[in-house]
C-alpha cells in the first residue's frame, strides 16, 4: 500500500480527534453548499435524499457527517454507519480539491477508500468529476494574503 508523501503527525491527529464532530461538519457543509449544491442535477439530488455521508480524514482522526436535506447539504450527528464513507489523508483531500490528483489514481493506490453503497459512491465521484469547479488555492489562506485582504477592507476610502 502506497502512503501519502505527507501525513499529519500522530500526536497532532490524536489531539484533533478530541474536537467535537458537529461543528466541523457544519463548517464542511457550508463550504460544500457554496461549491456544489447549486451545481447538482435534479436526479443526483434525488439519489442523495435521505443518504448519510461521511468524509473521514484518516490522519487527522476526524470525520464530517452530512446528508442532503431541503435542497442543501446539512450537517448531522450520525453515530452509526453512514451510507457512504469516503476516507483519505488530509493531504490527499487537498490534492483532490486542488485537482492535482485524480480520485481513481488515489483509489487504486489505496490512498482513497470508499465504503458502503457503491452505487452512491460512483454517483458522488462521477458528479464531482463532471462539475467544473474552480481550483482550490491554498495561497489565499497564507497569513500575508489574509492580512492584505483585511487591510484593504479596513482602509479608509
TANORFEN-V591643 format. One record per run of one state. SS is the DSSP state (helix for helix, strand for strand, loop for the rest). FROM is the first residue (numbers start at 1). LEN is the number of residues. If there is no record, write none. Layout:
<<SS:FROM:LEN> <SS:FROM:LEN>>
//
This chain:
<<loop:1:9> <helix:10:7> <loop:17:4> <helix:21:15> <loop:36:1> <helix:37:3> <loop:40:2> <helix:42:7> <strand:49:1> <loop:50:2> <strand:52:6> <loop:58:4> <strand:62:8> <loop:70:2> <strand:72:4> <loop:76:8> <strand:84:5> <loop:89:1> <helix:90:8> <loop:98:5> <helix:103:6> <loop:109:3> <strand:112:5> <loop:117:1> <helix:118:13> <loop:131:7> <helix:138:4> <loop:142:1> <helix:143:12> <loop:155:3>>
//
